[in-house]
Amino acid sequence: MEVREDIDLKKANLDVRKVWDQNAAYWDEYMGEGNHFVEVLCWPAIQRLLEVKTGTRILDIACGNGLTSRRLADLGCEVTAFDFSKNMIENAIKRSADYEDRIQYHVLDASDERALLALGERGYEAAISNMALFDIAQIEPLFNALSKLLKPGSCFVYSVMHPCFNNPYVKLTAEMDDRSGKVVTEYSVRISKYLTQNIEYGVALREQPKAQLIFHRPLQALFEAGFKTGFVIDGLEERAFPADQPVGSSLLTWGPNFSDIPPVMVIRMRLSPE
């Protein structure tokens, strides 16, 4: 596995914060309380893997406009949520007026271990990050902090773009073939890069004001950050849209035509008990 040596992660981190502050209003308007990626791919698997109970103290990492925080609060959790975009947190607070007794929001950098530990060591029974780890310049400080913030035996559940099939170096393709007089269309993905850790500009929502940096990590890099800090994987779901999912405006977008190829992966890592 290679890592590009010319990447300035501190500069990249500042760029990500600036972009998400600029995108916050658009994101809040168009994401709102969820989209088809959330409803079909992410949230059902997150719920299964978290196995939350009423009163669970949970940490919501890179919470954006508080979408997952509110869902967790509706399940009876006590949520501490943070994002390093001030504008995102302002939107989250506005949307969470009815949750003041169940959600606490903070402006924090997920790559700042010292700031994270100030949230309270051994104070949480679970942690979650929904579609955000690829937006974080350095995930090692986050996992270091989680190993101290979580109680022994607790879990960290996170969803990400599937690094194998939905990374910045993937193209969705359609090929038409005349098979004995019958025209058949086959849909597939074409992958040009995978193993090298890298960053590229991309978009989360079409027509968003600014493209954001996406930090591509192969599976071994993504998992290694947890393995080094005492986590093991004890749950994993690779999520694809079902074949009967309504077709969107384009046939070459994630949907029923790619029902056997997962654009999202949801992982549960559990901290070793002491």
Sequence and secondary structure as in RCSB ss.txt:
>XXXX:A:sequence
MEVREDIDLKKANLDVRKVWDQNAAYWDEYMGEGNHFVEVLCWPAIQRLLEVKTGTRILDIACGNGLTSRRLADL
GCEVTAFDFSKNMIENAIKRSADYEDRIQYHVLDASDERALLALGERGYEAAISNMALFDIAQIEPLFNALSKLL
KPGSCFVYSVMHPCFNNPYVKLTAEMDDRSGKVVTEYSVRISKYLTQNIEYGVALREQPKAQLIFHRPLQALFEA
GFKTGFVIDGLEERAFPADQPVGSSLLTWGPNFSDIPPVMVIRMRLSPE
>XXXX:A:secstr
  B TT  HHHHHHHHHHHHHHHHHHHHHHHTT  HIIIIIIHHHHHHHH   TT EEEEES TTTHHHHHHHHT
T EEEEEES HHHHHHHHHHTGGGTTTEEEEE  TT HHHHHTT TT EEEEEEES GGG S  HHHHHHHHHHE
EEEEEEEEEEE TTTSSTTEEEEEEEEEETTEEEEEEEEEES  SSBEEEEE SSTT SS EEEEE  HHHHHHH
HHTTTEEEEEEEEE   TTS   S SSSSSGGGTTS SEEEEEEEE   
